[in-house]
């Protein structure tokens, strides 16, 4: 496999333009979990006894046999072939192995992404947004450049992993359309000087309190059958952000699970108690809280008695606030689209 694939994969491509606010502030985590939309597909392979060494399936095929419809999204269909292709694309672009420990997480994530993809395309069509073939070609060039591969090598990868080139382009087009939807709806919301000054005032005040630079993964308990194995993977694999972007059910997943600097007292006591035990760079055990598993990685710690930290510049604060507005709109819009959609899941 090509090494060093981009951290935000094809399936998260849409967030790349507006989700970089890792050093921002966030309120308490209690109310921010999202419910899981999907259960295990009835025709997915049955669970097998866990081997000592998980076997990675390079060209996974969750659904075998004749092509059939799995879901309808406002009339648009999703087939078994659509999901098979997208599962393979997911594994190709992320490098996350498909095995007994990850397959249900991957299948559920890909199904959710595919439904969201349909909703994004429908919203782009309503907004009369059309992405040209040239724009998709440019996005493919960026993908190849980021991964230091040629167009021919990409074609070989797609063939090796059993991914349809049309599906690959279709996903890119959907992501580009969504970026434009977000941009068109937030471009008039300029950041004011009072907003910038307020954020800097808050930053100055918080310099007197201990802080943790955190990343998180939030998974509902009902989906956490292999949660201990996932924690083991996270402690061996440095790509915490990648796993968070793909599997976490928290809004922070769009920024690779990054919460930025969290001041002591902002999180629930049950969570903060476990975080305080960790050193910089360590990954926590899975902590059960409000029906979810929380897994944290402590990137850095700040002790006001011994450490110093420069204040962000006005430009950095402005950029952070704009990204937060973009992200907030994108999340609220997607929730709106999901709630108003007619989504029919087939057994």
C-alpha positions as CSV (number, residue, x, y, z in Angstrom):
1,X,0.0,0.0,0.0
2,X,1.1,3.5,-0.7
3,X,2.4,4.9,2.6
4,X,1.6,8.2,4.3
5,X,-1.9,8.6,2.8
6,X,-3.5,12.0,3.7
7,X,-4.9,12.1,7.2
8,X,-8.3,13.3,6.1
9,X,-9.2,10.7,3.6
10,X,-11.5,10.9,0.6
11,X,-14.5,10.2,2.8
12,X,-13.7,13.3,4.9
13,X,-12.5,15.5,2.0
14,X,-15.4,17.9,2.4
15,X,-14.2,19.0,5.8
16,X,-10.7,19.9,4.7
17,X,-11.5,23.4,3.7
18,X,-13.2,24.5,6.9
19,X,-12.4,22.2,9.8
20,X,-9.0,23.3,10.9
21,X,-9.7,24.8,14.3
22,X,-7.7,22.4,16.5
23,X,-6.8,25.1,19.0
24,X,-10.3,26.4,19.5
25,X,-12.4,26.3,22.6
26,X,-15.4,24.0,23.1
27,X,-18.1,23.8,25.8
28,X,-18.8,20.7,27.9
29,X,-19.0,17.4,26.1
30,X,-22.1,16.1,27.7
31,X,-24.6,17.1,25.0
32,X,-22.5,16.7,21.9
33,X,-22.7,13.0,21.1
34,X,-24.6,12.0,18.0
35,X,-26.8,8.9,17.7
36,X,-25.8,6.1,15.4
37,X,-28.1,5.9,12.4
38,X,-27.4,2.3,11.4
39,X,-27.3,-1.2,12.7
40,X,-25.3,-4.2,11.5
41,X,-26.4,-5.1,7.9
42,X,-28.3,-8.4,7.9
43,X,-26.1,-9.8,5.1
44,X,-22.8,-8.7,6.5
45,X,-20.4,-11.6,7.4
46,X,-21.1,-13.2,10.7
47,X,-18.7,-12.5,13.5
48,X,-15.9,-15.1,13.9
49,X,-13.8,-15.9,16.9
50,X,-11.1,-13.3,17.3
51,X,-7.7,-14.5,16.1
52,X,-4.5,-13.6,17.9
53,X,-3.4,-11.6,15.0
54,X,-6.3,-9.9,13.1
55,X,-6.3,-10.8,9.4
56,X,-6.7,-7.8,7.1
57,X,-8.9,-8.4,4.1
58,X,-7.4,-6.2,1.3
59,X,-10.5,-6.3,-1.0
60,X,-13.4,-6.5,1.3
61,X,-16.9,-7.5,0.0
62,X,-19.4,-7.0,2.8
63,X,-22.3,-7.9,0.5
64,X,-22.1,-10.9,-1.8
65,X,-24.4,-12.3,-4.5
66,X,-26.6,-10.3,-6.8
67,X,-26.9,-6.5,-6.5
68,X,-29.8,-5.3,-4.4
69,X,-31.1,-2.1,-2.9
70,X,-30.0,-1.4,0.7
71,X,-31.6,2.0,1.2
72,X,-33.5,4.9,-0.4
73,X,-32.7,8.5,0.4
74,X,-35.5,10.8,-0.8
75,X,-35.9,8.3,-3.7
76,X,-32.2,7.9,-4.6
77,X,-31.1,4.4,-4.1
78,X,-28.1,2.9,-2.4
79,X,-27.1,-0.6,-3.5
80,X,-24.9,-3.4,-2.2
81,X,-22.4,-2.6,-5.0
82,X,-22.3,1.1,-3.9
83,X,-21.4,0.0,-0.3
84,X,-18.9,-2.6,-1.4
85,X,-17.1,0.0,-3.6
86,X,-17.1,2.6,-0.8
87,X,-15.9,0.2,1.8
88,X,-12.9,-0.6,-0.4
89,X,-12.3,3.1,-1.1
90,X,-12.4,3.7,2.6
91,X,-9.8,1.0,3.3
92,X,-7.6,2.3,0.4
93,X,-7.6,5.9,1.4
94,X,-7.4,5.5,5.2
95,X,-5.2,2.4,5.5
96,X,-7.5,1.2,8.3
97,X,-7.6,-2.6,8.1
98,X,-10.8,-4.4,7.5
99,X,-11.0,-7.3,9.9
100,X,-13.2,-8.8,12.7
101,X,-12.3,-5.9,15.0
102,X,-13.1,-3.1,12.5
103,X,-15.6,-4.3,9.9
104,X,-18.9,-3.4,11.6
105,X,-17.5,0.1,12.4
106,X,-16.4,0.5,8.8
107,X,-19.7,-0.8,7.3
108,X,-21.8,1.5,9.5
109,X,-19.5,4.5,8.9
110,X,-19.6,3.9,5.1
111,X,-23.4,3.5,5.1
112,X,-23.8,6.8,7.0
113,X,-21.3,8.5,4.7
114,X,-23.2,7.3,1.6
115,X,-26.5,8.5,2.9
116,X,-25.0,11.8,3.7
117,X,-23.4,11.9,0.3
118,X,-26.9,11.6,-1.3
119,X,-28.2,14.4,0.9
120,X,-25.3,16.6,0.1
121,X,-25.8,16.0,-3.7
122,X,-29.5,16.8,-3.4
123,X,-28.8,20.0,-1.5
124,X,-26.2,21.1,-4.1
125,X,-28.8,20.4,-6.8
126,X,-31.4,22.5,-5.0
127,X,-28.7,25.3,-4.7
128,X,-28.0,25.0,-8.5
129,X,-24.4,24.0,-7.8
130,X,-22.7,22.1,-10.5
131,X,-19.1,20.7,-10.2
132,X,-17.4,20.4,-13.6
133,X,-15.3,17.4,-14.7
134,X,-12.3,19.7,-14.7
135,X,-12.8,20.6,-11.0
136,X,-13.0,16.9,-10.2
137,X,-9.8,16.3,-12.2
138,X,-8.1,19.1,-10.2
139,X,-9.2,17.4,-6.9
140,X,-7.7,14.2,-8.1
141,X,-4.5,16.0,-8.9
142,X,-4.4,17.4,-5.4
143,X,-5.1,13.9,-4.0
144,X,-2.2,12.4,-6.0
145,X,0.1,15.3,-5.1
146,X,-0.7,14.9,-1.4
147,X,0.1,11.2,-1.6
148,X,3.1,11.6,-3.9
149,X,1.7,9.3,-6.5
150,X,1.0,9.7,-10.3
151,X,-2.4,9.4,-12.0
152,X,-1.3,6.0,-13.3
153,X,-0.4,4.8,-9.8
154,X,-3.8,6.0,-8.5
155,X,-5.5,4.0,-11.3
156,X,-3.4,0.9,-10.2
157,X,-4.4,1.4,-6.6
158,X,-8.1,1.7,-7.5
159,X,-7.8,-1.5,-9.5
160,X,-5.8,-3.3,-6.8
161,X,-8.4,-2.5,-4.1
162,X,-11.4,-3.1,-6.4
163,X,-12.6,0.5,-6.3
164,X,-14.6,1.8,-9.3
165,X,-13.0,4.9,-10.8
166,X,-16.5,6.3,-11.3
167,X,-17.3,5.9,-7.6
168,X,-14.1,7.6,-6.7
169,X,-14.9,10.6,-8.9
170,X,-18.5,10.6,-7.6
171,X,-17.4,10.9,-4.0
172,X,-15.0,13.7,-4.8
173,X,-17.7,15.6,-6.7
174,X,-20.1,15.2,-3.8
175,X,-17.4,16.6,-1.4
176,X,-16.6,19.5,-3.6
177,X,-20.3,20.3,-3.9
178,X,-20.7,20.4,-0.1
179,X,-17.7,22.7,0.3
180,X,-19.4,25.1,-2.1
181,X,-22.8,24.8,-0.3
182,X,-21.1,25.7,3.0
183,X,-19.1,28.6,1.5
184,X,-22.1,30.1,-0.2
185,X,-24.0,30.2,3.1
186,X,-21.2,31.5,5.3
187,X,-19.3,33.9,3.1
188,X,-21.4,36.9,4.2
189,X,-20.8,36.1,7.9
190,X,-17.7,38.2,8.5
191,X,-15.9,38.0,11.9
192,X,-16.2,41.3,13.8
193,X,-13.5,43.0,15.8
194,X,-15.5,42.6,19.1
195,X,-15.7,38.9,18.5
196,X,-11.9,38.7,18.1
197,X,-11.3,40.8,21.2
198,X,-13.6,38.7,23.3
199,X,-11.9,35.5,22.2
200,X,-8.5,36.9,23.1
201,X,-9.8,38.1,26.5
202,X,-11.0,34.5,27.2
203,X,-7.7,33.2,26.1
204,X,-5.8,35.5,28.5
205,X,-8.1,34.6,31.4
206,X,-7.7,30.9,30.8
207,X,-3.9,31.2,30.9
208,X,-4.2,31.1,34.8
209,X,-5.7,27.6,34.7
210,X,-4.3,24.1,33.9
211,X,-5.2,22.9,30.4
212,X,-5.1,19.8,28.3
213,X,-4.7,19.7,24.5
214,X,-7.1,16.8,23.7
215,X,-8.3,14.6,20.9
216,X,-11.3,12.3,21.4
217,X,-13.2,9.4,19.9
218,X,-16.8,8.8,21.0
219,X,-18.5,5.5,20.2
220,X,-21.9,4.4,21.5
221,X,-21.7,1.5,23.9
222,X,-23.9,-0.6,21.6
223,X,-21.2,-0.4,18.9
224,X,-18.3,-1.0,21.2
225,X,-18.0,-4.8,21.0
226,X,-14.3,-4.5,20.2
227,X,-13.6,-1.3,22.0
228,X,-10.6,-2.7,23.9
229,X,-9.0,-3.9,20.7
230,X,-9.6,-0.4,19.2
231,X,-7.8,1.2,22.2
232,X,-4.9,-1.3,21.6
233,X,-4.8,-0.2,17.9
234,X,-4.8,3.4,18.9
235,X,-1.9,2.9,21.3
236,X,0.1,1.2,18.5
237,X,-1.0,3.3,15.5
238,X,0.0,7.1,15.7
239,X,-2.9,8.1,13.4
240,X,-5.5,8.9,16.2
241,X,-6.9,11.7,14.1
242,X,-7.6,9.3,11.2
243,X,-9.5,6.9,13.4
244,X,-11.4,9.8,15.0
245,X,-12.4,11.2,11.6
246,X,-13.8,7.9,10.5
247,X,-15.4,6.3,13.6
248,X,-16.1,8.9,16.2
249,X,-19.8,9.9,16.6
250,X,-18.9,13.3,18.1
251,X,-19.0,16.6,16.0
252,X,-15.3,16.8,16.6
253,X,-14.8,13.9,14.1
254,X,-14.8,16.5,11.3
255,X,-11.5,17.9,12.7
256,X,-9.9,14.5,13.4
257,X,-11.3,14.4,17.0
258,X,-9.3,17.5,18.0
259,X,-10.8,19.5,20.8
260,X,-7.8,21.9,21.1
261,X,-7.0,23.3,24.5
262,X,-9.6,22.3,27.1
263,X,-9.4,24.2,30.4
264,X,-9.6,22.2,33.6
265,X,-13.3,22.2,34.7
266,X,-14.8,22.3,31.2
267,X,-15.3,18.5,30.9
268,X,-17.5,16.3,33.0
269,X,-15.7,15.2,36.3
270,X,-15.9,11.5,35.3
271,X,-13.9,12.2,32.1
272,X,-11.5,14.8,33.6
273,X,-10.5,12.4,36.4
274,X,-9.2,9.8,33.8
275,X,-7.6,12.5,31.7
276,X,-5.5,13.8,34.6
277,X,-3.9,10.4,34.9
278,X,-2.4,10.6,31.4
279,X,0.9,11.9,30.3
280,X,1.4,13.8,27.1
281,X,1.0,11.5,24.1
282,X,-0.9,8.8,26.0
283,X,-4.3,7.3,25.0
284,X,-6.9,6.6,27.7
285,X,-8.9,3.5,28.3
286,X,-12.4,3.6,27.0
287,X,-14.5,5.6,29.5
288,X,-18.2,4.9,29.7
289,X,-20.2,8.2,30.1
290,X,-23.9,8.9,29.2
291,X,-24.2,5.7,27.1
292,X,-21.0,6.3,25.1
293,X,-17.4,5.2,25.2
294,X,-15.0,8.1,25.3
295,X,-11.3,7.6,24.3
296,X,-9.0,10.5,24.8
297,X,-5.5,11.3,23.6
298,X,-3.6,13.9,25.5
299,X,-1.4,15.8,23.0
300,X,0.0,18.3,25.5
301,X,-0.5,19.6,29.0
302,X,-0.2,23.1,30.3
303,X,0.6,23.9,33.9
304,X,0.4,27.7,34.6
305,X,2.9,27.4,37.4
306,X,5.7,26.1,35.3
307,X,4.7,26.6,31.6
308,X,4.3,29.6,29.4
309,X,2.1,29.8,26.3
310,X,2.0,32.6,23.7
311,X,-1.4,34.2,23.1
312,X,-2.9,33.7,19.6
313,X,-2.6,36.6,17.2
314,X,-5.6,38.4,15.9
315,X,-5.2,36.7,12.5
316,X,-5.1,33.3,14.2
317,X,-8.2,34.1,16.3
318,X,-10.1,35.4,13.2
319,X,-9.3,32.2,11.2
320,X,-10.3,30.0,14.2
321,X,-13.7,31.8,14.6
322,X,-14.4,31.7,10.9
323,X,-13.7,28.0,10.8
324,X,-15.9,27.5,13.8
325,X,-18.8,29.3,12.0
326,X,-18.3,27.2,8.9
327,X,-18.2,24.0,10.9
328,X,-21.2,25.0,12.9
329,X,-23.3,25.7,9.8
330,X,-22.2,22.5,8.1
331,X,-23.2,20.4,11.2
332,X,-26.5,22.1,11.7
333,X,-27.3,21.9,8.0
334,X,-26.5,18.2,7.9
335,X,-28.7,17.5,10.9
336,X,-31.5,19.5,9.2
337,X,-31.1,17.4,6.0
338,X,-31.1,14.1,7.9
339,X,-34.2,15.0,10.0
340,X,-36.2,16.1,7.0
341,X,-35.2,13.3,4.7
342,X,-37.2,10.3,3.8
343,X,-34.7,7.5,4.5
344,X,-35.8,3.9,4.0
345,X,-33.4,1.1,5.1
346,X,-34.0,-2.3,3.6
347,X,-33.6,-5.5,5.6
